[in-house]
Amino acid sequence: MGTETLDRAPTLGVLYGRALLTARSGGDSLPDRTLELVNATIDADAVADYAHVCGFRVGGELPITYPHMLAFPLQMRLMTDREFPLPAPGMVHLRNVITQQRPLTVGEPLVVRVHAERLVAHPKGAQVDLVSTVGTPDGGSTWHSRSTYFVRGASAEEAEDTAPPEPEPHVGDRPHAVWKVPGDIGRRYAAVSGDVNPIHVNSLAAKAFGMPGTIAHGMWTKARVLAALSGRVDEAVTVDAVFRSPLRTPSRAFLYTAATKDGWDAALRSAKGKDHVLLTVRPAA
């Protein structure tokens, strides 16, 4: 697999414009290369804005989900490439697994790498994994993420599912918090992340892609749950989140949590008990 080195982060607005104008399925294989951004910079104000939207404490260490903000422009660059076999508009985030060896800090020089793998059929379409790493210029990798995306109605070859089993949190039957999810959270998260996928910011567009209306970003829900566990999660952890059903905006959501012998289990559910997010926190391997 070759490497394409970028001297600056791609502009998300331009990439989304390209995605909307050229939305189509490409071939049947993934681009055989890794995108690499060297000397990635972290803006302290941007981190603070992100922390406010997601509920984290503002400080010198990055929230565990923040490096996704560094990797996402590279993901979009890859997903809007003419060689990429799935259309980017309407793409739905199914799962995200993050492993952090230590917290990253504001001002630390970083290298970001992204590649795509595991293009497989899904019962209702096709799915693909975008794998991201964030590390130091000396080659060390301190943060790793695997995001699984789904496109309804797309096609891919049937293949053996090599993904690890999905998390099965055990959290009891009483919520520990009730959240009022605001109707503008999609736009607010889009403003700090650059992820302006129409299903999160425009009701008519969301319905056109098969959603009940605008839905919250999966990575916002994951970040919001982890923010609720702030101070109770170790530095070296793996956080596995499955986005089970769309979280409509506005709505109410019920947070269930439980401490385990080595971490935390959590679930975010609707008033009727429907799972939106299932999440586990475990020590990093």
C-alpha positions in Angstrom: 0.0 0.0 0.0 1.5 3.3 -1.1 1.5 6.6 0.9 0.3 10.0 -0.2 1.7 12.8 2.0 -0.3 16.0 2.3 1.2 19.3 3.4 -2.1 20.6 4.8 -5.4 19.3 6.0 -8.0 19.0 3.2 -10.8 21.6 3.3 -14.0 19.9 4.3 -16.3 22.4 2.6 -14.7 21.8 -0.7 -14.8 18.0 -0.2 -18.5 18.0 0.6 -19.2 20.1 -2.4 -17.4 17.6 -4.5 -19.2 14.7 -2.9 -22.6 16.3 -3.6 -21.7 17.1 -7.2 -20.2 13.7 -8.1 -22.2 11.4 -5.8 -21.9 8.0 -7.4 -20.5 4.6 -6.8 -17.0 3.9 -8.2 -15.5 0.5 -8.9 -15.5 -2.6 -6.6 -12.2 -2.0 -4.9 -10.8 0.5 -2.4 -7.9 3.0 -3.1 -4.7 1.2 -2.3 -3.0 3.9 -0.5 -2.6 5.7 2.9 -3.2 9.4 3.3 -0.7 11.0 5.6 -0.7 14.5 7.1 2.6 15.5 8.7 3.0 18.3 11.3 -0.7 18.3 12.1 -1.5 21.2 14.3 -4.0 21.4 17.1 -5.7 24.7 17.7 -6.5 25.3 21.4 -9.6 27.4 20.7 -10.9 24.6 18.4 -10.4 22.0 21.1 -12.2 24.3 23.6 -15.2 24.8 21.2 -15.4 21.0 20.7 -15.2 20.4 24.5 -18.1 22.8 25.1 -20.3 21.1 22.4 -19.6 17.6 23.7 -19.5 18.3 27.4 -15.8 17.7 28.2 -13.8 19.8 30.6 -11.5 22.3 28.8 -7.8 21.6 29.5 -4.4 20.9 27.9 -5.2 17.2 27.1 -7.3 16.3 24.1 -10.6 14.5 24.8 -10.2 10.9 23.6 -12.6 11.5 20.7 -11.0 14.7 19.5 -8.3 13.2 17.3 -11.2 12.1 15.1 -11.4 15.8 14.1 -7.8 15.5 12.8 -8.5 12.3 10.9 -11.9 13.1 9.5 -10.7 15.5 6.7 -8.4 12.7 5.4 -11.3 10.2 5.6 -13.4 12.6 3.5 -10.6 13.1 1.0 -10.4 9.3 0.6 -14.1 8.8 0.4 -14.6 11.5 -2.2 -11.8 10.1 -4.4 -13.0 8.9 -7.8 -11.5 5.5 -7.0 -13.7 5.1 -3.9 -16.5 2.6 -4.5 -19.2 4.1 -2.3 -20.9 7.5 -2.4 -20.1 9.8 0.5 -23.5 11.6 0.8 -25.9 9.8 3.1 -23.1 7.6 4.5 -24.1 6.4 8.0 -21.6 5.7 10.9 -22.3 2.2 12.3 -19.4 1.7 14.7 -16.3 3.4 16.1 -13.5 1.7 18.1 -10.8 4.0 19.6 -7.7 2.8 21.3 -5.7 5.4 23.1 -2.3 4.6 24.7 -2.1 8.0 26.4 -3.9 11.4 26.0 -2.5 13.7 23.3 -1.9 17.3 24.3 -2.5 20.7 22.7 0.7 21.9 20.9 2.1 18.4 20.4 3.5 17.7 16.9 1.5 14.9 15.3 1.3 12.7 12.2 -2.2 11.6 11.0 -2.7 8.6 8.7 -5.9 7.2 7.2 -6.6 4.2 4.9 -9.7 2.2 3.9 -10.2 -1.5 4.2 -12.8 -4.3 4.6 -15.3 -3.3 1.9 -18.1 -5.9 2.5 -21.8 -6.5 1.8 -24.3 -5.4 4.4 -27.9 -6.8 4.6 -29.2 -3.5 3.4 -26.3 -2.2 1.4 -22.5 -2.1 1.8 -20.1 -1.0 4.5 -16.4 -0.1 4.7 -13.9 0.6 7.5 -11.8 3.8 7.6 -8.7 3.2 9.8 -7.0 6.2 11.4 -3.9 6.6 13.4 -2.4 9.6 15.2 1.1 9.5 16.4 4.4 11.3 16.9 6.9 12.2 14.2 9.3 9.6 15.5 6.9 6.9 14.3 5.1 6.1 17.6 1.3 5.6 17.4 -0.7 6.7 20.4 -4.2 6.8 19.1 -6.0 4.4 16.7 -9.5 4.4 15.4 -11.6 2.1 13.2 -14.8 3.7 11.9 -17.3 1.5 10.1 -19.6 3.3 7.6 -22.7 2.1 5.8 -24.4 3.1 2.5 -28.0 1.9 2.0 -28.6 0.3 -1.4 -24.9 0.1 -2.3 -23.3 -3.1 -3.3 -20.2 -5.0 -2.4 -19.1 -8.6 -2.5 -20.0 -11.0 0.2 -17.1 -11.6 2.5 -16.3 -13.2 5.8 -16.9 -10.7 8.6 -13.6 -10.3 10.4 -14.7 -7.5 12.7 -14.6 -8.4 16.5 -17.9 -9.0 18.2 -19.9 -5.9 19.0 -19.9 -4.6 22.6 -22.6 -6.0 24.9 -22.9 -3.6 27.8 -24.8 -4.6 31.0 -26.2 -1.5 32.6 -29.3 -2.4 34.5 -32.8 -1.0 34.0 -32.6 2.5 35.6 -31.1 5.5 33.8 -28.5 7.7 35.5 -29.2 10.8 33.5 -31.8 12.2 31.1 -30.6 14.4 28.3 -32.6 16.9 26.3 -30.9 16.6 22.9 -31.4 20.0 21.2 -32.6 20.4 17.7 -29.5 22.3 16.6 -26.9 19.8 18.0 -26.3 18.6 14.4 -25.4 22.1 13.2 -23.4 22.8 16.4 -21.3 19.7 16.1 -20.9 20.2 12.4 -19.5 23.7 13.1 -16.7 22.3 15.3 -16.1 19.1 13.4 -16.7 20.0 9.8 -18.9 17.0 9.4 -21.8 18.6 7.5 -23.4 15.4 6.2 -26.9 16.4 5.2 -28.6 13.8 7.5 -27.4 15.8 10.5 -28.2 19.3 9.4 -31.2 19.3 7.0 -34.4 17.5 7.7 -35.6 17.1 4.1 -32.2 15.8 3.1 -32.2 13.4 6.0 -35.5 12.0 4.9 -34.3 11.6 1.4 -31.6 9.4 2.7 -34.1 7.2 4.6 -33.8 8.9 8.0 -36.8 9.9 10.2 -35.5 13.5 10.2 -32.2 15.1 11.3 -30.2 12.8 13.5 -27.3 13.5 15.9 -23.8 12.6 14.7 -22.7 9.2 16.0 -19.3 10.7 17.2 -21.2 13.4 19.1 -23.2 10.8 21.0 -20.0 8.8 21.7 -18.2 11.9 22.9 -21.1 13.0 25.1 -21.3 9.6 26.8 -17.5 9.7 27.5 -17.8 13.3 28.8 -20.3 12.0 31.3 -17.7 9.4 32.4 -14.9 12.0 32.7 -12.5 11.4 35.6 -13.5 7.7 35.8 -11.8 6.4 32.7 -8.1 5.4 32.6 -5.7 7.1 30.2 -4.9 3.9 28.2 -8.2 2.5 27.0 -10.2 1.1 24.2 -13.7 2.6 23.7 -16.0 0.5 21.5 -19.3 2.2 20.4 -22.0 0.8 18.2 -24.5 3.3 16.8 -27.6 1.1 17.0 -30.4 3.4 15.9 -30.6 7.1 14.9 -31.0 9.6 17.7 -33.5 12.2 16.3 -33.1 15.8 17.1 -34.7 17.3 19.1 -35.4 14.5 21.5 -34.8 13.1 25.0 -32.2 10.4 25.6 -31.6 8.3 28.7 -28.1 7.4 29.8 -27.4 4.1 31.5 -24.0 3.3 33.0 -22.4 0.6 35.1 -18.9 0.1 36.4 -17.3 -3.2 35.6 -14.3 -4.9 37.1 -12.0 -3.3 34.6 -13.9 -0.4 33.0 -17.4 0.9 32.2 -20.4 -0.1 30.3 -22.9 2.5 28.9 -26.0 2.7 26.8 -27.9 5.7 25.5 -31.6 4.8 24.9 -34.9 6.4 23.9 -37.8 6.9 26.2 -39.2 3.6 24.9 -36.0 1.8 25.7 -34.6 1.6 22.2 -30.8 1.5 22.0 -29.2 4.5 20.3 -25.6 3.8 21.4 -24.0 0.8 23.1 -20.5 1.5 24.5 -17.8 -0.3 26.5 -14.6 1.1 28.0 -11.8 -1.4 28.6 -8.0 -1.2 29.3 -6.0 -0.8 26.1 -4.4 -4.0 24.9 
